[in-house]
Amino acid sequence: MRKSFLRRHWLAFAITFGAAIIIIITIFAKRESDAERARKKLIWGDEAMASFHYEEAIDFYEKAVELDPDLIQARYNLAIAYESVDKERAIELWEEYVALASDDPSQSRWIEQAEEHLRRLRAEPLMEAGYAAMEEGDLDTALSKFEEALVVDDSVLDVYYRMAQIYTEQGKYEEAAESYTKALELAPYSLKYRYELALVYEEFDRVKAVETWEDFVERAEGSRSIEREKVVEGKKRLTRLRGGG
């Protein structure tokens, strides 16, 4: 009888243990299935993004994150997609991504890019306020907003250009030259900025003006990125500054 009891006991244990194993296997299989489904959603989201269907892409990416919260690429792409439809939400998502990815060494390069996105998004409202003030003729307010934008993100090329325009209009030629120089540091092949810088230097530094016009003419010869009339004008101004008429 005792053997029969033990046999029944072990049989019940084996059944229970086996059921538990089946449950565990099912759970892991489901997790794997969710991960696979998440990867598919990620791929479909990428395809939607490539077609500029941002709302559709967002739906796919959000479902991917829901299925697999550890799928960091889906979170990254979701933030990018939101930049086209809701910048405030994009900022929140970039912040979440940076916080989640900060402990993963493989994400270091992507974190740097995410932080660049964050700086640009945070600077945009200040830039837009600066543009609006320029249109209204309120140059001091425009300068103030652009300076605030540069505190947030000092790599915004157009801000330096707009500030240079304002300084030129105000007769602050040294400040204008400094802004154009910073713009050229970000866009060293820009003939447009080099042309504007040469004009500004003529107002207060003849030597620098000659050097800049020489540089401009040399770079502009044969280039299709700037009007031929400006190249001709640059040569004439250079001749005059050299004392040739």
Buried (B, 14 or more C-beta within 10 A) or exposed (E): EEEEEEEEEEEEEEEEEEEEEEEEEEEEEEEEEBBEBBBBBBEBBBEBBEEEBBEBBBBBBBBBBBBBEEBBBBBBBBBBBBBBEBBEBBBEBBBBBBEBBEEEEEBEEBBEEBBEBBBBBBBBBBBEBBBEBBEEEBBEBBBBBBEBBBEBBEBBBBBBBBBBBBBBEEEBBEBBBBBBBBBBEBBEEBBBBBBBBBBBBBBEBEEBBBEBBBBBBEBBEEEEEBEEEBBEBBBEBBEEBEEEE
